[in-house]
Amino acid sequence: MPNIGFSAYLKLISLNERPRDTAIRGRVSPTGRGYDFHRSMKRAAQRLLAEGAPLDEVLATLAAIKRPSERLSAMQALTRLAAWRAENPGEFLTYKPATYAHSSGLFKVAFTPDFGVRLGRAGTAVHIWNTQKPKLTPRTVYAALSLFPELYEDGGAPDDFALLSLREPQLFRLSEAGRYAGLGQSMAEKVAESFRLAVADLVPDHTPDHPGSSPG
């Protein structure tokens, strides 16, 4: 069962049907994992937020990134993150990851908070997004976030869930989702159907209609 990171899942549900099917076929084919373009940025964000390292010091460590586009993207993201944090100086918090498993057994989605922050009275688990394409919409962001609140045990659950897009920057809080909060399962079903088709193409005798089946 493929375990998809939250950002990767958000990309999938932001795509139209045909490119989503293509992306998922790439995930089920035995070709190995792709390169994580944002890994260095996420590590630097931890130093900035959790360890309180000065921005200049954190940016200096990013100079070691060999790919110019990745280095520039990471530096811009950290600069925007520092500015956002300066405007939102609430208590720094930490939250455990949570994993949503689709009932089909075809895929899982891991929500890993990059940091937590107290916004007003709400302890908020925040995932960072710094991808240029596809362009985010509130509809897809809130649908993705809505999969996770019920997966946390009492006492360890955040009061709110959010995605911080560093492209603008903009914070999407699940508590502000309105009518979009109920779309999580329907979008997950679309992803599951794409996985069913991809697995059927890869393994012709696979019978994905059985919830217990798993793609190899």
C-alpha positions as CSV (number, residue, x, y, z in Angstrom):
1,M,0.0,0.0,0.0
2,P,1.7,3.3,-1.1
3,N,2.1,5.7,1.7
4,I,1.7,9.2,0.3
5,G,3.0,12.4,2.0
6,F,0.5,15.2,2.6
7,S,2.0,17.5,0.0
8,A,2.1,14.7,-2.6
9,Y,-1.6,13.9,-1.9
10,L,-2.5,17.5,-2.2
11,K,-0.9,17.6,-5.6
12,L,-2.9,14.6,-6.7
13,I,-6.3,15.9,-5.8
14,S,-5.3,19.3,-7.4
15,L,-4.8,17.6,-10.8
16,N,-7.4,16.9,-13.4
17,E,-8.4,13.3,-13.9
18,R,-5.9,12.4,-16.7
19,P,-2.7,13.9,-15.2
20,R,-3.8,12.4,-11.8
21,D,-4.1,8.9,-13.4
22,T,-0.6,9.4,-15.0
23,A,0.9,10.5,-11.7
24,I,-0.6,7.5,-9.8
25,R,0.6,5.0,-12.5
26,G,4.1,6.4,-11.8
27,R,3.6,5.7,-8.1
28,V,2.5,2.1,-8.4
29,S,5.2,1.1,-11.0
30,P,8.4,-0.4,-9.5
31,T,10.7,2.5,-10.3
32,G,11.8,3.7,-6.9
33,R,11.2,7.0,-5.1
34,G,11.6,10.4,-6.7
35,Y,13.8,13.2,-5.5
36,D,12.5,15.3,-2.6
37,F,13.0,18.8,-3.9
38,H,11.8,20.3,-0.6
39,R,13.7,18.2,1.9
40,S,16.5,20.7,2.6
41,M,14.0,23.5,3.0
42,K,11.9,21.5,5.6
43,R,15.1,20.7,7.6
44,A,16.0,24.3,7.6
45,A,12.5,25.3,8.7
46,Q,12.9,23.0,11.7
47,R,16.2,24.8,12.7
48,L,14.5,28.2,12.3
49,L,11.3,27.4,14.2
50,A,12.1,24.6,16.7
51,E,15.7,25.6,17.5
52,G,15.3,29.3,17.1
53,A,18.4,29.6,14.8
54,P,18.9,33.1,13.3
55,L,17.6,33.4,9.7
56,D,21.0,34.4,8.3
57,E,22.6,31.3,9.8
58,V,19.9,29.1,8.4
59,L,20.2,30.7,4.9
60,A,23.9,30.1,5.0
61,T,23.4,26.4,5.4
62,L,21.2,26.4,2.3
63,A,24.1,27.6,0.2
64,A,25.3,24.0,0.1
65,I,22.3,22.9,-2.1
66,K,23.8,22.1,-5.5
67,R,20.8,22.7,-7.7
68,P,20.4,26.4,-8.3
69,S,16.6,26.3,-8.6
70,E,16.2,24.2,-5.4
71,R,18.6,26.5,-3.5
72,L,16.8,29.7,-4.6
73,S,13.4,28.1,-3.8
74,A,14.5,27.1,-0.3
75,M,16.0,30.5,0.5
76,Q,12.9,32.3,-0.6
77,A,10.7,30.0,1.4
78,L,12.7,30.4,4.6
79,T,12.7,34.2,4.2
80,R,8.9,34.1,3.8
81,L,8.5,31.7,6.7
82,A,10.6,33.9,9.0
83,A,8.4,36.9,8.1
84,W,5.2,34.9,8.7
85,R,6.5,33.7,12.0
86,A,7.4,37.3,13.1
87,E,3.8,38.2,12.4
88,N,2.4,35.2,14.2
89,P,4.5,34.8,17.4
90,G,2.2,32.4,19.2
91,E,3.6,29.6,21.4
92,F,5.6,27.0,19.4
93,L,4.0,23.5,19.7
94,T,4.8,20.0,18.4
95,Y,2.3,17.4,17.2
96,K,2.7,13.8,16.1
97,P,2.0,12.7,12.6
98,A,-1.2,11.0,11.6
99,T,-2.0,8.5,8.8
100,Y,-5.2,8.1,6.9
101,A,-5.7,4.7,5.3
102,H,-8.3,4.4,2.6
103,S,-10.8,1.6,3.1
104,S,-9.8,0.0,-0.2
105,G,-6.4,-0.8,1.1
106,L,-4.9,0.9,-2.0
107,F,-3.2,3.9,-0.4
108,K,-2.4,5.8,2.8
109,V,-1.8,9.5,3.4
110,A,0.6,10.7,6.0
111,F,0.0,14.1,7.6
112,T,3.3,15.3,9.2
113,P,3.0,18.7,10.9
114,D,6.1,20.7,10.2
115,F,5.4,22.7,13.3
116,G,2.6,23.7,15.7
117,V,1.7,27.1,16.8
118,R,-0.9,28.6,19.1
119,L,-3.1,31.0,17.1
120,G,-5.4,32.7,19.5
121,R,-6.6,29.9,21.8
122,A,-6.2,27.1,19.2
123,G,-3.2,24.9,19.1
124,T,-2.7,24.4,15.3
125,A,-0.8,21.7,13.5
126,V,0.8,23.2,10.4
127,H,2.1,21.6,7.2
128,I,4.3,23.7,5.0
129,W,3.7,23.9,1.2
130,N,6.2,25.5,-1.2
131,T,5.3,24.0,-4.5
132,Q,4.7,26.3,-7.5
133,K,2.4,24.0,-9.5
134,P,-0.3,22.9,-9.3
135,K,-1.9,26.0,-7.9
136,L,-3.7,25.5,-4.7
137,T,-7.4,26.2,-4.2
138,P,-9.2,26.4,-0.8
139,R,-11.5,23.6,-1.9
140,T,-8.7,21.0,-2.3
141,V,-6.7,22.2,0.7
142,Y,-9.6,21.9,3.1
143,A,-10.7,18.6,1.7
144,A,-7.2,17.2,2.3
145,L,-6.9,18.5,5.8
146,S,-10.4,17.2,6.8
147,L,-9.2,13.6,6.6
148,F,-7.1,13.9,9.8
149,P,-8.8,15.4,12.9
150,E,-10.6,12.1,13.8
151,L,-7.3,10.2,13.6
152,Y,-5.8,11.8,16.7
153,E,-6.3,10.3,20.2
154,D,-8.0,12.4,22.9
155,G,-5.5,14.6,24.7
156,G,-3.0,14.7,21.8
157,A,-5.1,16.2,19.1
158,P,-4.5,19.7,17.7
159,D,-7.4,22.2,18.0
160,D,-7.0,23.1,14.4
161,F,-5.2,21.9,11.3
162,A,-3.6,24.2,8.7
163,L,-1.5,24.4,5.6
164,L,0.9,27.3,5.2
165,S,1.6,28.1,1.6
166,L,4.9,30.0,1.4
167,R,4.2,31.0,-2.2
168,E,2.1,33.9,-1.1
169,P,2.3,33.3,1.9
170,Q,-1.2,32.2,3.0
171,L,-2.5,30.1,5.9
172,F,-5.4,27.7,5.2
173,R,-7.0,26.8,8.5
174,L,-9.5,23.8,8.6
175,S,-11.6,25.7,11.1
176,E,-12.4,28.2,8.3
177,A,-13.3,25.5,5.7
178,G,-17.0,26.1,5.7
179,R,-18.7,24.0,3.0
180,Y,-15.5,22.5,1.8
181,A,-14.9,20.5,5.0
182,G,-17.1,17.7,3.8
183,L,-15.3,17.0,0.6
184,G,-12.4,14.9,2.0
185,Q,-13.9,11.5,1.5
186,S,-15.3,12.2,-2.0
187,M,-11.9,13.4,-3.2
188,A,-10.2,10.4,-1.6
189,E,-12.6,8.1,-3.6
190,K,-11.3,9.7,-6.8
191,V,-7.8,9.0,-5.9
192,A,-8.7,5.4,-4.9
193,E,-10.3,4.9,-8.3
194,S,-7.1,6.1,-10.0
195,F,-5.2,3.6,-7.9
196,R,-7.6,0.8,-8.9
197,L,-7.1,1.5,-12.6
198,A,-3.3,1.8,-12.2
199,V,-3.0,-1.5,-10.2
200,A,-5.3,-3.3,-12.7
201,D,-3.0,-2.1,-15.6
202,L,0.1,-3.3,-13.7
203,V,-1.3,-6.6,-12.5
204,P,-4.1,-7.7,-14.9
205,D,-5.4,-10.4,-12.6
206,H,-5.7,-8.1,-9.6
207,T,-9.2,-7.8,-8.2
208,P,-9.3,-4.3,-6.5
209,D,-13.0,-4.6,-5.5
210,H,-12.0,-6.5,-2.4
211,P,-11.2,-4.1,0.4
212,G,-8.5,-6.4,1.7
213,S,-6.5,-6.5,-1.5
214,S,-3.2,-4.8,-1.8
215,P,-1.1,-3.8,-4.8
216,G,1.8,-6.2,-4.4
